[in-house]
Amino acid sequence: MVDFLLRRVRVAVPTLFVIVTLSFFLVRLAPGGPFDREQALPPEIVANLRGAYGFDRPLWEQYARYLGSLARGDFGPSFRYKDFTVTELIGQGLPVTFELGALALAAALGIGVPVGVFAALHRGSWADRGTMMLAALGIAVPTFVVLPFLALCFGIHWRWLPVAGWEPGSVRHLVLPVTALSLTPLAYVARLTRGGMLEAMSGAFVRTAFAKGLPLRTVVLRHALRPALLPVAGYLAPAVASIMTGSLVVESIAGLPGMGRYLVQGALNRDYTLVLGMVVVYSTLLIGMGLVVDLLYLWLDPRIRFERE
């Protein structure tokens, strides 16, 4: 197990380095800059700003300095949020984004798995067809359509929930964003659970369990559920990526002070350090989630062994 973790870390570090490198140069190649304004600044002021932030130096030197700062845990200053460093902005936005993402993933698993099991146990019935039809609808409708629709119904028409804004600890401000974020992963989890459960229920070990006289509940929970969840475990990393990309839209529409909103604003304003800092955090979370998925595979199916290649 320790060797497996060390191998994954040895792969993760170069992967993160490549992501940072590509992001650094791609951001710099984009047209515009952090000091562009609707009303152009005098050339002397622009030159002073570029010199103060090191933009007058060769690009390779800027890259080397950024890597050195990143190795010390310093993401640099924000060019548009003058009173904050990128580290401070990440510290403000990460808890909001993490809370939204964790709740959305919990809702997707907590609802999607039972729905998928229910559909598999009632294969071919109207309940099975109805739930899978709703799951297909959840996959097809994008997040940027779901959230305005929910806000229009529950926020404006019925006035049950707030349309936008954020209050720490307020459940009412979480309902619509979490629902919009969890809908697509929930639909995928339900479909994958159904398929995995159908395959598991047709296995010889399940037939043996029934032959021993075990009730359906025991067979499902003790024998069929763990192997049925293998496809769901494989989907967890894409699910987290889907929730993260969806948070960019949700946080911008709902006015939430999360990392997704800062990333969008940083990209629009050409705030290089802010964009790169958010990319590093998002990439680290996704790489870490991939490691969690590998460990989860090992727990769900002890027959799986990650041998040295």
Secondary structure, DSSP 8 states (H G I E B T S, - for coil): -HHHHHHHHHHHHHHHHHHHHHHHHHHHHSSS-TT--SS---HHHHHHHHHHHTTTS-HHHHHHHHHHHHHTT---B-SSSTT-BHHHHHHHHHHHHHHHHHHHHHHHHHHHHHHHHHHHHTTTSHHHHHHHHHHHHHHHS-HHHHHHHHIIIIIIIS--S-SS---TT-SHHHHHHHHHHHHHHHHHHHHHHHHHHHHHHTSHHHHHHHHTT--HHHIIIIIIHHHHTHHHHHHHHHHHHHHHHHHHHHHHHHT--SHHHHHHHHHHTT-HHHHHHHHHHHHHHHHHHHHHHHHHHHHH-TT------
